[in-house]
Amino acid sequence: MTAALKIDRLLVAKGSHIFFDEPFNAGVNIIHGSNGSGKSTIADFIFFGLGGDLTKWKPDAAKAETVYLQITTPSGVLTLKREVSVKSGRPMAIFFGTIADALATPVEGWQIHPYRRAEHGLSFSQIIFESLGLPESISDGASNITMHQLLRLLYVDQMTPVQRLFRVESFDTWQTRQAVGDLLAGVGGYELFDRQIELRDTNKLYEAANATYRSLVSVATGYGENILLEHIQTAINQAHKTRDDNLRDLKQLVEATETDEISNSLKEVRKEAIKKLHAKRSEVQRLQSEIEVLGYEIDDADAFINHLRHALHDFEAAADTFAALGHLEFEFCPACFSKVKDKASGHCQLCDEPDAQNDGGSRTLAVKLDLQMQLRESLAIQKERSDEKKAKSSRLRVARSELRKASASADMASVEGATGRETAVAELSRKVGFLDSELEGLQKRLEIAARIDAASRTKEELNDRITRLKDEIKRIEQDQNKRKTVAYSRISDCAKHLLDQDLEEHSDFGEINHVGFDFSGDWVAINGEKNRGGSASGMVVLKNSVAAAMLQASFQDPLFNLPRWMMFDNIEDKGMVQERSWNFQRLLVGLSKSTPSEHQIIFTTSKIAPELEGSEYVVGRKYTKIAPSLNLSSDG
């Protein structure tokens, strides 16, 4: 699926009052107006509506409450809704359908998704990526590439220095910029992204396992050097045998039945010992029962997860089949073979529901995402169950040890009141108590040794996986270097072609042999010189030409992931003369006309080329300071 995006309609409102409501078309869209009339405000609303993180609003824009954006993607029509705020990382509500249908739908019909990835469910960037046909990627610090990061390259704004490719941001890394550039240029695909995500997660697991291992070894040093499982288990078995022998000898030294000579205090001791024994026995039984129930739940959840995986696979296969076959007309019902009756226009031929074939696939996307979210949530809950089972199993081992100790105390209490042979009884009792203490220590050592052994094996497995993943990533990156050379060369050639058409009387580039750029370094250059444009307006032309070149390259090369969409809000910045601005506008229109691919270009201008004024390319009307883009009249 070729990545694609088209803005259909932008609606900005405060309550029932409409600030802005205009449709957009495929191809070129021009937002035209004088300086200070709110053109950049509209561009900012589009940026924010698509998922950009915007907190500094112009005074008039800050009066708005809600931004609605209807978009068309390869997966269908979606309506995006965000609340205007000065807070960062705002969530997004998504409706799978048009704005008109969305506004008539109760709040329950919307899906609300966070800005950042959640432990359960999906972020709105993940949903939009899925809709646009974009793979997931990771950047520096294991942060996922978001719509905001993509828009930093797709939205050429006024505030960013002209020497930079990306929209300016306070917290920025070269790894993030490189990841975004390579993603849009189609350098790689799901294979590398999956390996990178897996390596990121595996590294985290290894660090946690290594920390656990070091901590356990540190604790184990206090018990001596011998922490091998088999040695500790042998010592435990020997201690149990000795303890049993001592108890048997102890019971032989006293009378088997109690007499009236047993004092009340001894009865109380025996009562407490038996009470504790019952409590520990109940705890062991409870833990065993809970672990058993968790085992059943885990088995059931595994079956449900497998069902979801099969359902998702079958759904995707069915969607692919439907896409390949297209809409089918039925003469006979496939269930009962009766002749299908005529239905109202726009309704399903079988079930008579409103026809979904015109929704652009948004219902299909909604069902697919619902299955994905169920699977993701089920996997997360399953992990919690497994962790809980491990914790209870560990607690059960401790409880069993405490039960043995309580049992020993009860046994001791049953013989402590016997008369005669006091010295022998006392000595054997002392030995049994010592063995109980020793067994308790050995049990703790056994628990630590088992955890050390498990942590060691986990470390080895994770280290082997990390090595394998690094080798696979290295192999994939070697293959992708070929793709990078092709993609970057195409962008460079397209940029050179656009710059060659700059007005000669205003150009200060000189002879252009090569246009260079670097996503990670965030710069553009001519013949290796980053400031070759000379004048500020020349640098604007250079920056815009590289951005337009990326779009043009995506028209020519289907492997580009750039969603055939670009927005410019600075084409006449830095004192550019109007003839030079007109020329670039004509180049954008010519670029649009020359490609049969679905695409969209949005740009703002206060110096519109004469032949474009009043054309079908203009969005809405011409905006002025007196009649700006936002209708604030009833807002005061």
Salt bridges, closest charged atoms under 4 A:
ASP8 OD1 - LYS6 NZ 2.42
ASP21 OD1 - ARG9 NE 2.86
ASP44 OD2 - LYS58 NZ 3.14
ASP60 OD1 - LYS63 NZ 3.82
GLU130 OE2 - LYS368 NZ 2.63
GLU136 OE1 - ARG117 NH2 1.65
ASP157 OD2 - ARG167 NH1 3.22
GLU169 OE1 - HIS148 NE2 2.37
GLU169 OE1 - ARG152 NE 3.84
ASP172 OD2 - ARG152 NH2 2.95
ASP172 OD2 - ARG164 NH2 3.75
ASP172 OD2 - ARG177 NH1 2.66
ASP182 OD2 - LYS484 NZ 3.50
GLU191 OE2 - ARG475 NH2 3.32
GLU198 OE2 - ARG468 NH2 3.67
ASP201 OD1 - ARG200 NE 3.12
ASP244 OD1 - ARG243 NH1 3.86
ASP245 OD2 - LYS241 NZ 3.46
ASP245 OD1 - ARG248 NH1 3.12
GLU258 OE2 - ARG270 NH1 2.70
GLU283 OE1 - LYS280 NZ 3.75
GLU283 OE2 - ARG395 NH2 2.52
GLU290 OE2 - ARG286 NH1 3.12
GLU290 OE1 - LYS392 NZ 2.78
GLU297 OE1 - ARG385 NE 3.77
ASP314 OD1 - HIS313 ND1 3.57
GLU316 OE2 - LYS368 NZ 3.63
GLU329 OE2 - HIS327 NE2 3.42
GLU331 OE2 - LYS339 NZ 3.63
ASP352 OD1 - HIS347 ND1 3.57
ASP359 OD2 - ARG363 NE 3.72
GLU384 OE2 - HIS120 NE2 3.65
ASP387 OD2 - LYS383 NZ 2.99
GLU388 OE2 - LYS392 NZ 3.94
GLU402 OE1 - LYS280 NZ 2.89
GLU402 OE1 - ARG395 NH2 3.74
GLU427 OE2 - ARG430 NH2 2.62
ASP436 OD1 - ARG243 NE 2.59
GLU440 OE1 - LYS405 NZ 3.03
GLU447 OE1 - ARG397 NE 2.69
ASP453 OD2 - ARG457 NE 3.10
GLU472 OE1 - ARG195 NE 2.47
GLU472 OE2 - ARG468 NH1 3.22
ASP479 OD2 - ARG475 NH1 3.97
ASP500 OD2 - LYS496 NZ 3.04
ASP502 OD2 - ARG580 NH2 2.72
ASP508 OD1 - ARG580 NH2 3.91
ASP522 OD2 - ARG164 NE 2.75
GLU529 OE2 - ARG532 NH1 3.87
ASP557 OD2 - ARG483 NH1 2.54
ASP557 OD2 - ARG490 NE 3.86
GLU611 OE2 - ARG586 NE 2.65
ASP635 OD1 - LYS14 NZ 3.27
